[in-house]
Amino acid sequence: MSSRRLAEVALQLARDVDQWRPFLVEDPLFRTSLRFLTTDEYDAWLLHWPRETGVDPHDHGRSKGVFTVVSGELTELRWHAGLQRTRGVTPGTLVSIPTGVIHDVLAGDAPALSVHVYSPPLETMSFFDEGGRRVITRSVEGEPAGIVPPRPAHPAYRS
């Protein structure tokens, strides 16, 4: 699937998010996710981010992805050649994640909701330490509670 088509799908799903939101458990302390749509070409996830939560730096295996924020605000961190770049992501902003990109996503002082779409459908994610070095590969398939274990109080928010 082309990156442009993937972006169109993500934006359309974000506009219609209210039909899937009742099926997403919104824990007040931990990030939660719901894979709400799967086709042969892509899958779509709805993620709830309580304040100050995030995931470890990761890639999306052989999948490319896009995400958009529906409500709240997220921060995306990317690693390339050991260097880290940071940007804020507000509602309606579309973030493209090419295959092999190492990134992290963090919520700030308020909860956020986002839609993520991957093509081909997400099967594995490789996780990295805070310096961008590979630490583990974990399969997504069969994890109904979410794509990775939730982790509150991301190091980016520690004093």
Helices and strands as residue ranges (DSSP letters): H 3-15, G 17-19, G 21-23, E 32-38, E 43-49, E 53-54, E 64-71, E 74-80, E 83-89, E 94-97, E 102-107, E 112-119, E 124-128, E 134-139, E 151-152, G 155-157
